[in-house]
Amino acid sequence: MCTAATYKTTDFYFGRTLDYEFSYGDEVAVLPRNYALTFRHMGVLKAHYAIIGMAYVVGDYPLYYDGINEKGLGMAGLNFVGNAVYQKIEEGRENIAQFEFIPWILAQCASVCEAREKLEKMNLVGTQFSEQLPAAQLHWMIADEKECIVVECMADGLHIYDNPAGVLTNNPPFPQQMFLLNQYMHLSPKQPVNAFSKQLPLEQYSRGMGALGLPGDLSSASRFARVAFTRLHAMSGESEKESISQFFHILGSVDQQRGCCEVADGKYEITLYTSCCNATKGIYYYTTYENHQITAVDMHRENLDGETLVHYPIVTGEHILWQN
Ligand SMILES: C[C@H](CCC(=O)NCCS(=O)(=O)O)[C@H]1CC[C@H]2[C@@H]3[C@H](O)C[C@@H]4C[C@H](O)CC[C@]4(C)[C@H]3C[C@H](O)[C@]12C
């Protein structure tokens, strides 16, 4: 399972959890403006916006899972297994392979508004990266500081939805996830009053009872409701440290612990990493399952006018600050 979310203070933040039972070998990859991006059906894009994101780097090609560009646009791919259906190659349209979708958008669009224009001409196809890496069945969240959308390519075509909740998880399709929120409309961060019956002397016996009924399990629909509630009520100071701290707390509400979600005999899905990008400043912060210290890569500390990909294997293992 995976969860993505946005957050806005002075700056705009975009991030996700990546939950899975194994890692492909994740690296934070900075794609500079003059890296020649070759697309399978669309030729080469020589100059474009710089991108930073989490990727599996094959040769010197970044297979991005999520990222932001230097203009403040963010995009993340999350599993959409059983629902994602890619289109057939069509002459006269912009045919983009599923694994190229993130670089295609982030390299060329400065905003969601520009991404919408690109999406109109795009035909998302299932061309495989390689025999070993078939097309992943995903759906995507794209956001800037003003708006957020979800893109789902299904048997009946490409859907683009406005996403006022600012979150995404996995199945079912996005409209159903939003519909299911209706059943939680009575939840509140405030303490409840007795609306059950005046004939019973019902009382609050604990703090937090306003949100009793918010689902606590790891299913995608439950995580959608939980992270939407947490995000929509989240409050923090405006500084960078207060903002990223709060963002990690928002996604912490859907953290997956080893042992709670068995996907095969003895195999467990866990939160492999959690990211928080400052999309305004081009910084990629992350923690991993075994490294709770926040690690950061700043795209502006690299030569963004370069031509070669810069990539950092993620830092693993706990770093403990001893006080004595
Ligand atoms: C497994 C990841 C999604 C995690 C997730 O959503 N888990 C939920 C599980 S469930 O539905 O709820 O069961 C996805 C997100 C991005 C994906 C990767 C990116 O799309 C980039 C390439 C694309 C290639 O086609 C396949 C390898 C790959 C490197 C993908 C491997 C894998 O499918 C990734 C890493």
The ligand as a Gaussian input file, in Angstrom:
#p B3LYP/6-31G(d) Opt

LIG

0 1
 C        5.442000      -0.970000      -5.702000
 C        5.280000       0.545000      -5.801000
 C        3.903000       0.927000      -5.338000
 C        3.730000       0.626000      -3.883000
 C        2.269000       0.532000      -3.581000
 O        1.422000       1.268000      -4.043000
 N        1.961000      -0.461000      -2.772000
 C        0.597000      -0.787000      -2.493000
 C        0.391000      -2.277000      -2.543000
 S       -1.271000      -2.636000      -2.801000
 O       -1.649000      -2.248000      -4.139000
 O       -2.077000      -1.964000      -1.824000
 O       -1.357000      -4.076000      -2.659000
 C        5.468000       1.071000      -7.231000
 C        5.434000       2.628000      -7.228000
 C        6.340000       3.073000      -8.380000
 C        6.690000       1.774000      -9.097000
 C        7.956000       1.777000      -9.972000
 C        7.881000       2.895000     -11.019000
 O        6.663000       2.878000     -11.745000
 C        9.073000       2.811000     -11.991000
 C        9.275000       1.428000     -12.609000
 C        8.235000       1.132000     -13.688000
 C        8.480000      -0.228000     -14.312000
 O        7.477000      -0.459000     -15.271000
 C        8.437000      -1.323000     -13.267000
 C        9.503000      -1.059000     -12.223000
 C        9.354000       0.327000     -11.552000
 C       10.643000       0.510000     -10.740000
 C        8.093000       0.388000     -10.649000
 C        8.131000      -0.709000      -9.558000
 C        6.909000      -0.648000      -8.606000
 O        5.754000      -0.955000      -9.315000
 C        6.783000       0.758000      -7.958000
 C        7.982000       0.961000      -7.027000

